[in-house]
Amino acid sequence: MADISHLAPIFGALGSIISFIVFLSPLPTFYDIYKKKSAEGYQSIPYVVALFSAMLMIYYALLKGNMMVVIIINVLGIVIETIYVGFYLFYAPKKARVQTIKLLLLLVVGGYGAILLVVQFLFKGVVRAQIVGWMCLVFSICTFAAPLCILRKVIKTKSVEYMPFLLSFFLTLSAVMWFVYGFLKKDVNIYAPNILGFIFGILQMVLYFMYNKKEKNIVKEQKLPELLQNHVIILDDQKKLPYLTEEQIIDIWKLGSLLYSEKLNARGAEAAAKVENMPKLQTVQT
């Protein structure tokens, strides 16, 4: 079998480009938060976990050496995820803000600091990279699995409002590229979690399309006036023309009134004023 390990840098570069898109994919979500002036309904877990995972990957790449492409993309990731978390904290309700700060202190400050101290002082040489590599594997899986925390809400509410499709799509594509890169580099800590990343991404997209379709149908049905939903237009067998019952004609008239009520309000008020000013007819009894 031909050696294709020289293709690793190509897939690494492609993986970096797509990962950068992954980092930018939540922008519509944060724009929505900005418009609403509230982060209620959204969760910070995916962004905090992604921030911690990027920090850990940089440490692993430094220990392994010759992984500059991994270092560069994760430095960008740290900058972007930090902005996201800060933006979330600004608009989050008090309870969500407190939970996010606790998670940051637990993972980014306490967790990362403890890993650095333990690994640097208790282990030496290649063992350091192996231990940090396994930690990266675990938290990379958590990064892919983090958006799954919203799936319960999606299934329960039958709404995909809080599950960004772009994030799921680009995570799946990124998983493919980094799997190939890790496989060519023979680095299990890189390619293994991306197998699960691909599976999780596909699952999220399937649920998105399933519930997004239902949501659109519900909205479409709600736009139909209730007064016409239970009526059926009857066709005349001979003339093949629609035959409307008296009740249906009345309902159609009501529908027309509803559709044009806003336009007619002003005119109706003006006409009513004119009618009131007109002299009333008097009836003469004989």
C-alpha contacts under 8 A as a table, 3 or more apart, distances in Angstrom:
res1	aa1	res2	aa2	distance
3	D	6	H	7.62
4	I	7	L	5.68
4	I	8	A	7.81
4	I	184	L	7.17
5	S	8	A	5.55
5	S	184	L	4.90
5	S	185	K	6.52
6	H	9	P	6.96
7	L	10	I	5.37
7	L	11	F	6.66
7	L	184	L	7.49
8	A	11	F	5.30
8	A	12	G	5.97
8	A	180	V	7.54
8	A	181	Y	5.05
8	A	182	G	7.83
8	A	184	L	5.62
8	A	185	K	6.52
9	P	12	G	4.76
9	P	13	A	6.03
9	P	181	Y	7.44
10	I	13	A	5.15
10	I	14	L	6.25
11	F	14	L	4.91
11	F	15	G	5.78
11	F	177	M	5.78
11	F	178	W	7.03
11	F	180	V	6.72
11	F	181	Y	5.35
12	G	15	G	4.96
12	G	16	S	6.07
12	G	69	V	6.50
12	G	70	V	7.68
12	G	177	M	7.22
12	G	178	W	6.71
12	G	181	Y	5.62
13	A	16	S	5.02
13	A	17	I	6.31
13	A	69	V	6.87
14	L	17	I	5.17
14	L	18	I	6.25
14	L	177	M	6.68
15	G	18	I	5.22
15	G	19	S	5.87
15	G	174	S	5.67
15	G	177	M	4.95
15	G	178	W	5.58
15	G	181	Y	7.91
16	S	19	S	4.96
16	S	20	F	6.08
16	S	69	V	7.11
16	S	70	V	7.54
16	S	73	I	5.71
17	I	20	F	5.15
17	I	21	I	6.48
18	I	21	I	4.94
18	I	22	V	6.14
18	I	170	F	6.75
18	I	173	L	7.23
18	I	174	S	5.58
19	S	22	V	4.74
19	S	23	F	6.23
19	S	73	I	7.33
19	S	170	F	7.56
19	S	171	L	7.57
19	S	174	S	5.84
20	F	23	F	5.05
20	F	24	L	6.41
20	F	73	I	6.97
20	F	76	L	7.64
20	F	77	G	7.37
21	I	24	L	4.96
21	I	25	S	5.88
21	I	170	F	7.02
22	V	25	S	5.05
22	V	26	P	7.70
22	V	166	L	7.93
22	V	167	L	6.05
22	V	170	F	5.39
22	V	171	L	6.15
22	V	174	S	7.66
23	F	26	P	7.00
23	F	77	G	6.41
23	F	80	I	6.68
23	F	81	E	7.33
24	L	27	L	5.72
24	L	80	I	7.81
25	S	28	P	7.14
25	S	166	L	5.63
25	S	167	L	5.30
25	S	170	F	7.63
26	P	29	T	5.16
26	P	30	F	6.46
26	P	164	P	7.04
26	P	166	L	7.37
26	P	167	L	6.24
27	L	30	F	5.13
27	L	31	Y	6.04
28	P	31	Y	4.93
28	P	32	D	6.12
29	T	32	D	5.10
29	T	33	I	6.34
29	T	164	P	6.93
30	F	33	I	4.81
30	F	34	Y	6.08
30	F	84	Y	7.79
30	F	87	F	7.87
30	F	88	Y	7.92
31	Y	34	Y	4.91
31	Y	35	K	6.23
32	D	35	K	5.10
32	D	36	K	6.19
33	I	36	K	5.14
33	I	37	K	5.68
33	I	38	S	5.41
33	I	39	A	5.31
33	I	91	Y	7.40
34	Y	37	K	4.87
34	Y	38	S	6.91
34	Y	91	Y	7.80
35	K	38	S	7.99
36	K	39	A	7.78
37	K	91	Y	6.19
38	S	91	Y	4.89
38	S	92	A	5.96
38	S	93	P	7.31
39	A	42	Y	5.66
39	A	43	Q	7.96
39	A	88	Y	6.40
39	A	91	Y	5.32
39	A	92	A	4.64
39	A	93	P	6.98
40	E	92	A	6.16
40	E	93	P	6.37
41	G	162	Y	6.94
42	Y	162	Y	6.28
43	Q	46	P	7.29
43	Q	96	A	7.93
44	S	47	Y	5.53
44	S	48	V	6.26
44	S	85	V	6.84
44	S	88	Y	7.00
44	S	100	T	6.45
45	I	48	V	5.26
45	I	49	V	5.98
45	I	100	T	7.54
45	I	146	A	6.57
46	P	49	V	5.33
46	P	50	A	6.01
46	P	143	T	6.47
46	P	146	A	4.93
46	P	147	P	5.95
47	Y	50	A	5.01
47	Y	51	L	6.07
47	Y	81	E	5.88
47	Y	84	Y	6.98
47	Y	85	V	6.46
48	V	51	L	5.06
48	V	52	F	6.30
48	V	81	E	7.35
48	V	85	V	6.85
48	V	100	T	7.92
48	V	103	L	7.41
48	V	104	L	6.61
48	V	108	V	7.98
49	V	52	F	5.17
49	V	53	S	6.02
49	V	107	L	7.92
49	V	139	F	7.48
49	V	142	C	7.09
49	V	143	T	5.84
49	V	146	A	7.42
50	A	53	S	5.02
50	A	54	A	6.09
50	A	77	G	7.97
50	A	81	E	7.08
50	A	143	T	5.50
51	L	54	A	5.27
51	L	55	M	6.42
51	L	77	G	6.98
51	L	78	I	5.50
51	L	81	E	5.58
51	L	82	T	6.96
51	L	108	V	7.73
52	F	55	M	5.18
52	F	56	L	6.27
52	F	107	L	6.60
52	F	108	V	5.60
52	F	112	Y	7.51
53	S	56	L	5.09
53	S	57	M	6.11
53	S	136	C	6.69
53	S	139	F	5.75
53	S	140	S	6.22
53	S	143	T	7.12
54	A	57	M	5.08
54	A	58	I	6.37
54	A	74	N	5.00
54	A	75	V	7.30
54	A	77	G	6.31
54	A	78	I	6.14
55	M	58	I	5.35
55	M	59	Y	6.60
55	M	74	N	7.07
55	M	75	V	7.79
55	M	78	I	6.83
56	L	59	Y	5.17
56	L	60	Y	6.27
56	L	112	Y	7.45
56	L	132	V	7.54
56	L	135	M	7.94
56	L	136	C	6.22
57	M	60	Y	4.97
57	M	61	A	6.04
57	M	70	V	7.49
57	M	71	I	7.45
57	M	74	N	7.01
57	M	136	C	6.18
58	I	61	A	5.09
58	I	62	L	6.16
58	I	70	V	7.09
58	I	71	I	5.18
58	I	74	N	6.39
58	I	75	V	7.46
59	Y	62	L	5.20
59	Y	63	L	6.35
59	Y	132	V	7.75
60	Y	63	L	5.15
60	Y	64	K	6.17
60	Y	129	A	6.02
60	Y	132	V	5.85
60	Y	133	G	6.07
60	Y	136	C	7.57
61	A	64	K	5.08
61	A	65	G	5.82
61	A	66	N	7.63
61	A	67	M	5.58
61	A	68	M	7.49
61	A	70	V	6.62
61	A	71	I	6.33
62	L	65	G	5.27
62	L	67	M	7.52
62	L	71	I	7.69
63	L	128	R	7.32
63	L	129	A	5.50
64	K	67	M	7.25
64	K	129	A	6.08
65	G	68	M	7.76
67	M	70	V	5.47
67	M	71	I	6.61
68	M	71	I	5.02
68	M	72	I	6.18
69	V	72	I	5.34
69	V	73	I	6.40
70	V	73	I	5.57
70	V	74	N	6.21
71	I	74	N	5.32
71	I	75	V	6.13
72	I	75	V	5.25
72	I	76	L	6.48
73	I	76	L	5.18
73	I	77	G	6.14
74	N	77	G	4.60
74	N	78	I	6.12
75	V	78	I	5.17
75	V	79	V	6.51
76	L	79	V	5.24
76	L	80	I	6.24
77	G	80	I	5.21
77	G	81	E	5.89
78	I	81	E	5.30
78	I	82	T	5.95
79	V	82	T	5.30
79	V	83	I	6.47
80	I	83	I	5.20
80	I	84	Y	6.36
81	E	84	Y	4.93
81	E	85	V	6.14
82	T	85	V	5.21
82	T	86	G	6.12
83	I	86	G	5.14
83	I	87	F	6.06
84	Y	87	F	5.09
84	Y	88	Y	6.09
85	V	88	Y	5.01
85	V	89	L	6.15
86	G	89	L	5.15
86	G	90	F	6.32
87	F	90	F	5.19
87	F	91	Y	6.65
88	Y	91	Y	5.44
88	Y	92	A	5.65
88	Y	97	R	7.98
89	L	92	A	5.18
89	L	97	R	5.44
89	L	100	T	7.46
92	A	96	A	5.91
92	A	97	R	5.52
93	P	96	A	5.43
93	P	97	R	6.01
94	K	97	R	5.05
94	K	98	V	6.22
95	K	98	V	5.30
95	K	99	Q	6.36
96	A	99	Q	5.10
96	A	100	T	6.13
97	R	100	T	5.15
97	R	101	I	6.25
98	V	101	I	5.20
98	V	102	K	6.24
99	Q	102	K	5.14
99	Q	103	L	6.22
100	T	103	L	5.05
100	T	104	L	6.17
101	I	104	L	5.03
101	I	105	L	6.20
102	K	105	L	5.16
102	K	106	L	6.07
103	L	106	L	5.02
103	L	107	L	6.03
103	L	108	V	7.88
104	L	107	L	5.40
104	L	108	V	5.20
104	L	109	V	6.65
105	L	108	V	5.85
105	L	109	V	4.91
105	L	110	G	5.87
105	L	111	G	7.99
106	L	109	V	6.19
106	L	110	G	5.08
106	L	111	G	5.82
107	L	110	G	5.76
107	L	111	G	4.44
107	L	112	Y	6.24
108	V	111	G	5.88
108	V	112	Y	5.40
108	V	113	G	7.63
109	V	112	Y	5.75
109	V	113	G	5.81
110	G	113	G	5.28
110	G	114	A	5.97
111	G	114	A	5.23
111	G	115	I	6.27
112	Y	115	I	5.15
112	Y	116	L	6.31
113	G	116	L	5.26
113	G	117	L	6.34
114	A	117	L	5.22
114	A	118	V	6.06
115	I	118	V	5.29
115	I	119	V	5.87
116	L	119	V	5.45
116	L	120	Q	5.88
117	L	120	Q	5.41
117	L	121	F	6.04
118	V	121	F	5.51
118	V	122	L	5.59
118	V	123	F	7.62
119	V	122	L	5.55
119	V	123	F	5.39
119	V	124	K	7.89
119	V	128	R	6.02
119	V	131	I	7.82
119	V	132	V	7.78
120	Q	123	F	6.07
120	Q	124	K	7.24
120	Q	128	R	7.51
121	F	124	K	7.87
123	F	127	V	6.34
123	F	128	R	5.69
124	K	127	V	5.96
124	K	128	R	5.77
125	G	128	R	5.91
125	G	129	A	7.57
126	V	129	A	5.43
126	V	130	Q	6.44
127	V	130	Q	5.01
127	V	131	I	6.17
128	R	131	I	5.35
128	R	132	V	6.17
129	A	132	V	5.23
129	A	133	G	5.70
130	Q	133	G	4.93
130	Q	134	W	6.30
131	I	134	W	5.30
131	I	135	M	6.43
132	V	135	M	4.98
132	V	136	C	6.10
133	G	136	C	4.97
133	G	137	L	6.20
133	G	189	N	5.57
134	W	137	L	4.91
134	W	138	V	6.38
134	W	189	N	6.22
135	M	138	V	5.17
135	M	139	F	6.27
136	C	139	F	5.21
136	C	140	S	5.75
136	C	189	N	6.85
137	L	140	S	5.15
137	L	141	I	6.31
137	L	189	N	5.14
137	L	190	I	6.88
137	L	192	A	7.34
137	L	193	P	5.83
138	V	141	I	5.29
138	V	142	C	6.43
138	V	193	P	7.58
139	F	142	C	4.69
139	F	143	T	6.07
140	S	143	T	4.94
140	S	144	F	6.45
140	S	193	P	6.09
140	S	194	N	7.95
141	I	144	F	5.20
141	I	145	A	6.01
141	I	193	P	5.27
141	I	194	N	7.58
141	I	196	L	6.88
141	I	197	G	6.75
142	C	145	A	4.82
142	C	146	A	5.59
143	T	146	A	5.25
143	T	147	P	7.82
144	F	147	P	6.85
144	F	171	L	7.35
144	F	196	L	7.57
144	F	197	G	5.12
144	F	200	F	6.76
144	F	201	G	7.61
145	A	148	L	5.30
145	A	149	C	7.54
145	A	197	G	7.41
145	A	200	F	6.65
146	A	149	C	5.84
147	P	150	I	5.91
147	P	151	L	7.46
147	P	163	M	7.67
147	P	168	S	7.99
148	L	151	L	5.10
148	L	152	R	7.72
148	L	200	F	7.75
148	L	204	Q	7.45
149	C	152	R	6.58
149	C	153	K	7.99
150	I	153	K	5.31
150	I	154	V	6.36
150	I	162	Y	7.32
150	I	163	M	6.64
151	L	154	V	4.85
151	L	155	I	6.13
151	L	163	M	7.66
151	L	204	Q	7.65
152	R	155	I	5.24
152	R	156	K	6.03
153	K	156	K	5.01
153	K	157	T	5.90
153	K	158	K	7.85
153	K	159	S	8.00
154	V	157	T	5.40
154	V	158	K	5.30
154	V	159	S	5.23
154	V	160	V	5.62
154	V	162	Y	7.62
154	V	163	M	7.43
154	V	211	Y	7.80
155	I	158	K	5.04
155	I	159	S	7.32
155	I	211	Y	7.93
158	K	211	Y	5.74
158	K	214	K	7.72
158	K	215	E	7.17
159	S	162	Y	7.73
159	S	211	Y	6.09
159	S	212	N	6.79
159	S	215	E	6.35
160	V	163	M	5.19
160	V	164	P	7.55
160	V	208	Y	6.16
160	V	211	Y	6.49
160	V	212	N	6.13
161	E	164	P	7.42
163	M	208	Y	7.63
164	P	167	L	5.67
164	P	168	S	6.86
165	F	168	S	5.23
165	F	169	F	6.15
165	F	205	M	6.76
165	F	208	Y	6.87
166	L	169	F	5.09
166	L	170	F	6.10
167	L	170	F	5.50
167	L	171	L	5.98
168	S	171	L	5.22
168	S	172	T	6.29
168	S	201	G	5.26
168	S	202	I	7.81
168	S	204	Q	6.26
168	S	205	M	6.40
169	F	172	T	5.29
169	F	173	L	6.44
169	F	201	G	6.56
169	F	202	I	7.93
169	F	205	M	6.89
170	F	173	L	4.95
170	F	174	S	5.86
171	L	174	S	5.03
171	L	175	A	6.03
171	L	197	G	7.17
171	L	198	F	7.59
171	L	201	G	6.33
172	T	175	A	5.11
172	T	176	V	6.59
172	T	197	G	6.37
172	T	198	F	4.85
172	T	199	I	7.83
172	T	200	F	7.76
172	T	201	G	4.79
172	T	202	I	6.81
173	L	176	V	5.29
173	L	177	M	6.65
173	L	198	F	7.58
174	S	177	M	5.25
174	S	178	W	6.18
175	A	178	W	5.33
175	A	179	F	5.90
175	A	194	N	4.69
175	A	195	I	7.03
175	A	197	G	5.64
175	A	198	F	5.54
176	V	179	F	5.17
176	V	180	V	6.44
176	V	194	N	6.87
176	V	195	I	7.82
176	V	198	F	6.70
177	M	180	V	5.33
177	M	181	Y	6.26
178	W	181	Y	4.83
178	W	182	G	5.94
178	W	190	I	6.89
178	W	191	Y	6.35
178	W	194	N	6.75
179	F	182	G	5.22
179	F	183	F	5.96
179	F	190	I	6.71
179	F	191	Y	4.10
179	F	192	A	7.14
179	F	194	N	5.44
179	F	195	I	6.93
180	V	183	F	5.02
180	V	184	L	6.09
180	V	191	Y	6.92
181	Y	184	L	5.29
181	Y	185	K	6.20
181	Y	190	I	7.90
181	Y	191	Y	7.26
182	G	185	K	5.00
182	G	186	K	5.83
182	G	187	D	5.01
182	G	188	V	6.62
182	G	189	N	7.63
182	G	190	I	4.92
182	G	191	Y	4.50
183	F	186	K	4.86
183	F	187	D	6.22
183	F	188	V	7.15
183	F	190	I	7.84
183	F	191	Y	5.69
184	L	187	D	7.78
187	D	190	I	5.66
187	D	191	Y	6.56
188	V	191	Y	5.27
188	V	192	A	5.40
189	N	192	A	5.92
189	N	193	P	7.05
190	I	193	P	6.48
190	I	194	N	7.05
191	Y	194	N	5.35
191	Y	195	I	6.85
192	A	195	I	5.60
192	A	196	L	7.44
193	P	196	L	5.44
193	P	197	G	6.17
194	N	197	G	4.48
194	N	198	F	6.04
195	I	198	F	5.31
195	I	199	I	6.54
196	L	199	I	4.99
196	L	200	F	6.01
197	G	200	F	5.21
197	G	201	G	6.02
198	F	201	G	5.13
198	F	202	I	6.25
199	I	202	I	5.28
199	I	203	L	6.28
200	F	203	L	5.10
200	F	204	Q	6.26
201	G	204	Q	5.21
201	G	205	M	6.31
202	I	205	M	5.20
202	I	206	V	6.17
203	L	206	V	5.21
203	L	207	L	6.32
204	Q	207	L	5.23
204	Q	208	Y	6.06
205	M	208	Y	4.87
205	M	209	F	6.23
206	V	209	F	5.41
206	V	210	M	6.13
207	L	210	M	5.01
207	L	211	Y	6.04
208	Y	211	Y	5.52
208	Y	212	N	5.67
209	F	212	N	5.09
209	F	213	K	5.99
210	M	213	K	5.59
210	M	214	K	6.64
211	Y	214	K	4.99
211	Y	215	E	5.99
212	N	215	E	4.99
212	N	216	K	6.24
213	K	216	K	5.22
213	K	217	N	6.34
214	K	217	N	5.11
214	K	218	I	6.21
215	E	218	I	5.15
215	E	219	V	6.28
216	K	219	V	5.13
216	K	220	K	6.10
217	N	220	K	5.00
217	N	221	E	6.15
218	I	221	E	5.14
218	I	222	Q	6.16
219	V	222	Q	5.07
219	V	223	K	6.45
220	K	223	K	5.35
220	K	224	L	7.10
221	E	224	L	5.50
222	Q	225	P	7.43
224	L	228	L	7.44
224	L	229	Q	6.99
225	P	228	L	5.77
225	P	229	Q	6.69
225	P	255	L	7.47
226	E	229	Q	5.22
226	E	230	N	7.63
227	L	230	N	7.05
227	L	231	H	7.98
227	L	251	D	6.54
228	L	231	H	5.43
228	L	248	Q	7.86
228	L	251	D	6.83
228	L	252	I	7.78
231	H	248	Q	7.09
233	I	242	P	6.42
233	I	243	Y	6.58
233	I	244	L	6.17
234	I	242	P	5.79
234	I	243	Y	5.17
234	I	244	L	6.52
235	L	240	K	5.81
235	L	241	L	5.55
235	L	242	P	4.44
235	L	243	Y	5.38
236	D	239	K	5.59
236	D	240	K	5.05
236	D	241	L	5.48
236	D	242	P	6.17
236	D	243	Y	5.95
237	D	240	K	5.46
237	D	241	L	7.96
244	L	248	Q	5.94
244	L	249	I	6.36
245	T	248	Q	5.19
245	T	249	I	6.34
246	E	249	I	5.15
246	E	250	I	6.35
247	E	250	I	5.20
247	E	251	D	6.30
248	Q	251	D	4.97
248	Q	252	I	6.13
249	I	252	I	5.13
249	I	253	W	6.22
250	I	253	W	5.09
250	I	254	K	6.29
251	D	254	K	4.95
251	D	255	L	6.18
252	I	255	L	4.94
252	I	256	G	6.23
253	W	256	G	5.14
253	W	257	S	6.32
254	K	257	S	5.03
254	K	258	L	6.32
255	L	258	L	5.07
255	L	259	L	6.22
256	G	259	L	5.18
256	G	260	Y	6.23
257	S	260	Y	5.46
257	S	261	S	5.59
258	L	261	S	5.14
259	L	262	E	7.54
260	Y	263	K	5.41
260	Y	264	L	6.11
261	S	264	L	5.10
261	S	265	N	5.88
262	E	265	N	5.41
262	E	266	A	7.81
263	K	266	A	6.75
263	K	267	R	7.49
264	L	267	R	5.11
264	L	268	G	5.58
265	N	268	G	5.04
265	N	269	A	6.13
266	A	269	A	5.28
266	A	270	E	6.36
267	R	270	E	5.11
267	R	271	A	6.09
268	G	271	A	5.05
268	G	272	A	5.98
269	A	272	A	5.09
269	A	273	A	6.29
270	E	273	A	5.21
270	E	274	K	6.48
271	A	274	K	5.11
271	A	275	V	6.22
272	A	275	V	5.07
272	A	276	E	6.25
273	A	276	E	5.22
273	A	277	N	6.48
274	K	277	N	5.18
274	K	278	M	6.42
275	V	278	M	5.21
276	E	279	P	7.98
